[in-house]
Amino acid sequence: MSFNRRDFLKIMGGSAVALGVSGVVLEGCKKALMEAAKRTNVIWIQAQSCSGCSVSLINTIDPDIASVITQHISLNYHQTLSGGTGDAAVQVLEEAVKKHRKDFVLIIEGSIPTKSDEYCTIGEIDGKYVGAREWLLELGRNAKAIISVGTCAAYGGIPGAKLRENGDNPTGAKGVQHFFRDKTIVNIPGCPPHPDWMIGSLVEFLTKGKLDLDEYNRPRMYFGKTVHEQCEQLPDYRRGRFAKKWGEPGCLYLLGCLGMDSNCDIPKRKWLGGVNSCTGSGSGCIGCTETVFPDTGSRGIYKHLKASADEIRNIENAEIRTAVLTLKNGGTING
């Protein structure tokens, strides 16, 4: 059973005497419902994903996830966070499609298979499974906005990686934009994306109705600069101090750090409420916010770089210059 706000208020008003509900409590329920009606509805679909983006989301610190759900949005559906399961949960999606609802923001986490819907299904209707692709197409048709969270949803990501043997992908995994060529899809990439990027972008859209996006439809406020420009190791790079083994001090460029080719503000924003960053912890940037992740051509992670000719020419140290050329031409150092 489902009913709208008006029906709920009528039921509450009619039931107050019979149930012995005080006027104060009744007014509180009405006020809470009216406040909820002001919040934007959000339907969050998890497709080919590891749920890492959702895990990152619930780790948001300021505002915390409870505040987001109770004050900023009305989370209608989320496979992991929804209270309902089975038919009760799927009914939310089914009714959104049948009633042609246009009052919600659709958020997609994970890539979408194109070779067969069997590779990713969400619920059943009349005993038949429904593919994530079908839900995406039906819900996306009327959504007021579509947001792809995580690199898998934005560009295909790890589920969309190609097999080295034949260059093929088993499920034909694609990013959301592949299915909506005529719509602007907001991409919030990352593996996973920082919770601030997800919450901040959503709240920005809800308050202003639009976002300033770059050429890859990423919010410029978070993806406007390269990791390299903001890196904690930038002074080492400028001094020509490069680490040649993991754990050594210095810029991680020679070990395969992709900070020069990757855009996001993690070195400044950091993870876990400001504890540390990828580059700050010594791992280097793996380029997870970019369209080419995780393949990055045939490079994979932590192999050769894409340094420009000018960048190489400006390296004064001959040993370092030779190492960079080796990496650029497909070779490796230290492994």
LINMO-V210318 format. One record per backbone hydrogen bond with DSSP energy under -0.5 kcal/mol. CO is the residue of the C=O (numbers start at 0). NH is the residue of the N-H. E is the energy in kcal/mol with one decimal. If there is no record, write none. Layout:
co: (CO CO)
nh: (NH NH)
e: (E E)
This chain:
co: (3 4 5 6 7 8 9 10 11 13 14 15 15 16 21 22 23 24 25 26 27 28 29 30 31 32 33 34 34 35 39 40 41 41 41 42 42 43 44 44 46 47 50 51 52 53 54 55 56 59 63 64 65 66 66 67 67 71 72 73 73 76 77 84 84 85 85 86 87 88 88 89 90 91 92 93 94 95 96 102 103 103 104 104 105 106 107 108 110 111 115 116 119 122 124 127 129 130 131 132 133 134 135 136 138 138 144 145 146 146 147 147 148 149 150 150 150 151 152 155 156 157 162 167 168 170 170 173 174 175 175 176 179 182 183 184 185 185 186 187 189 189 191 193 193 194 195 196 197 198 199 200 201 202 203 204 210 211 213 216 217 218 218 219 221 224 225 226 226 227 230 232 232 233 234 235 235 236 239 240 244 250 251 251 252 257 258 258 258 261 261 264 264 265 270 270 270 275 276 277 277 278 284 286 287 289 291 294 295 307 308 309 311 313 316 317 318 319 320 321 322 323 324 325 326)
nh: (7 8 9 10 11 12 13 14 15 17 18 19 20 19 25 26 27 28 29 30 31 32 33 34 35 36 37 37 38 38 73 104 43 75 76 44 106 78 46 108 48 110 54 55 56 57 58 58 59 64 67 68 69 70 71 71 72 39 74 41 75 43 81 87 88 88 89 90 91 91 92 93 94 95 96 97 98 100 99 40 143 144 42 106 146 44 148 46 47 173 118 119 131 129 127 124 121 134 135 136 137 138 139 140 141 142 105 185 107 148 149 187 109 153 154 155 156 155 175 159 159 160 166 162 171 113 114 111 177 178 179 179 182 184 185 186 147 187 218 149 150 192 190 196 197 198 199 200 201 202 203 204 205 206 207 208 212 219 216 186 213 221 222 223 264 263 229 229 230 230 233 235 236 237 238 239 240 239 241 250 247 242 254 256 255 260 226 227 261 226 263 267 268 269 273 274 275 270 280 282 283 281 257 289 189 292 295 299 298 311 312 313 314 315 320 321 322 323 324 325 326 327 328 330 329)
e: (-2.3 -2.3 -2.2 -2.6 -2.9 -2.6 -2.6 -2.0 -1.0 -0.5 -2.6 -0.7 -2.2 -0.7 -2.4 -2.6 -2.0 -2.3 -2.5 -2.7 -2.4 -2.3 -2.6 -2.4 -2.2 -2.0 -0.7 -0.8 -0.6 -1.1 -2.8 -2.6 -0.5 -1.9 -1.2 -0.6 -2.9 -0.6 -0.6 -2.9 -1.8 -1.6 -2.2 -2.4 -2.2 -2.3 -0.6 -0.9 -1.8 -0.7 -1.9 -2.4 -2.1 -2.2 -0.6 -1.8 -2.2 -1.0 -0.6 -2.4 -1.2 -2.7 -2.9 -1.0 -0.7 -0.6 -2.3 -2.2 -0.5 -1.1 -0.8 -2.6 -2.8 -1.6 -1.9 -2.6 -2.6 -2.0 -1.1 -1.0 -2.3 -0.7 -2.3 -0.6 -2.8 -3.0 -2.7 -3.6 -2.5 -2.3 -1.4 -1.6 -2.8 -2.0 -1.5 -2.7 -3.4 -1.9 -2.5 -2.4 -2.4 -3.0 -2.6 -1.0 -0.9 -1.2 -2.7 -2.1 -2.7 -0.6 -0.5 -3.0 -0.7 -2.1 -3.0 -0.9 -0.6 -1.2 -3.1 -1.3 -0.6 -1.7 -2.6 -3.2 -0.5 -1.4 -2.1 -2.7 -1.1 -2.1 -0.6 -0.9 -1.4 -0.8 -0.5 -0.6 -3.2 -0.5 -0.5 -3.2 -1.7 -0.8 -0.9 -0.9 -1.4 -2.7 -2.5 -1.9 -2.0 -2.8 -2.4 -2.2 -2.5 -2.2 -2.4 -2.4 -0.8 -2.9 -2.1 -3.0 -2.3 -1.5 -2.0 -1.4 -0.6 -1.2 -0.8 -0.9 -0.8 -0.9 -1.3 -0.5 -2.0 -2.4 -1.4 -0.6 -3.0 -1.1 -0.9 -2.6 -2.0 -2.6 -1.2 -1.7 -1.5 -1.2 -0.7 -2.1 -0.7 -2.8 -0.6 -1.1 -3.3 -2.8 -0.6 -2.2 -0.9 -3.6 -1.8 -1.9 -0.8 -1.1 -2.6 -1.6 -0.7 -1.4 -3.6 -3.0 -1.7 -2.0 -2.4 -1.6 -1.6 -0.8 -2.6 -2.4 -1.9 -2.4 -2.2 -2.1 -2.3 -3.0 -1.9 -2.6 -1.7)
